[in-house]
Amino acid sequence: MNEEESQFDQDLKAKRGWWFSVMFLLLIVGLILFLTYVKIVDENRDVLVGILGVITGSISSMVAIASGRDPSEVEELREKLSKANADREALIARLRDAQIQMQLLREQIFELQTAVIDKLSLFSGNKVIKTKTADQVVLDPTVEEWIPKR
């Protein structure tokens, strides 16, 4: 129920914003039409031009609201995106650190295994693993099926 009420409140707020922006645009158009027929007095000209500049400067945001795009929603989405990017960067950093730790652990285990084989094996002093080249490896026929032909 709480989510439905919240959605209803947002819809109502969006409708109010839309109506306000439409009324504001009509007011601006009316003001422009009024000023085309009425001469501005020279002593108040600078003040009126400044006020009109401020009012007409907000036309773009009112048009955006009237067309269905709310600037506050865009800002809210930007904040969510920046938070998600920060979370992603933190996760990437944690993954990188975990990979470094895993690589360190693998190298330590490899060194320990090598030391144990050297000291405790009856192969002590002999090379236990004989390195082969790729040509010396014999594959099972089912595996060879899936290797691309050269």
JOJO-V513083 format. One record per residue. RES is the residue in one letter. PHI is phi in whole degrees, -180 to 180 (none if undefined). Layout:
# JOJO-V513083
RES_PHI + RES_PHI
This chain:
# JOJO-V513083
M_none + N_-63 + E_-68 + E_-66 + E_-64 + S_-64 + Q_-64 + F_-63 + D_-62 + Q_-67 + D_-64 + L_-63 + K_-64 + A_-66 + K_-66 + R_-61 + G_-62 + W_-65 + W_-64 + F_-62 + S_-66 + V_-65 + M_-63 + F_-64 + L_-64 + L_-64 + L_-62 + I_-65 + V_-63 + G_-62 + L_-64 + I_-65 + L_-64 + F_-62 + L_-73 + T_-73 + Y_-101 + V_-110 + K_-82 + I_-82 + V_-71 + D_-62 + E_-74 + N_-109 + R_-59 + D_-64 + V_-65 + L_-64 + V_-65 + G_-64 + I_-64 + L_-63 + G_-63 + V_-66 + I_-66 + T_-72 + G_-67 + S_-91 + I_-62 + S_-62 + S_-69 + M_-68 + V_-65 + A_-63 + I_-67 + A_-66 + S_-85 + G_108 + R_-102 + D_-97 + P_-60 + S_-69 + E_-67 + V_-63 + E_-65 + E_-63 + L_-66 + R_-64 + E_-63 + K_-63 + L_-65 + S_-66 + K_-67 + A_-65 + N_-66 + A_-65 + D_-63 + R_-63 + E_-64 + A_-65 + L_-66 + I_-63 + A_-64 + R_-66 + L_-65 + R_-61 + D_-63 + A_-66 + Q_-66 + I_-63 + Q_-64 + M_-64 + Q_-65 + L_-61 + L_-62 + R_-61 + E_-64 + Q_-66 + I_-65 + F_-61 + E_-63 + L_-64 + Q_-62 + T_-62 + A_-64 + V_-65 + I_-63 + D_-64 + K_-87 + L_-105 + S_-85 + L_-76 + F_-92 + S_-53 + G_89 + N_-97 + K_-80 + V_-75 + I_-98 + K_-91 + T_-76 + K_-112 + T_-91 + A_-66 + D_-73 + Q_-84 + V_-80 + V_-106 + L_-97 + D_-63 + P_-59 + T_-69 + V_-74 + E_-62 + E_-58 + W_-90 + I_-81 + P_-67 + K_-75 + R_-102
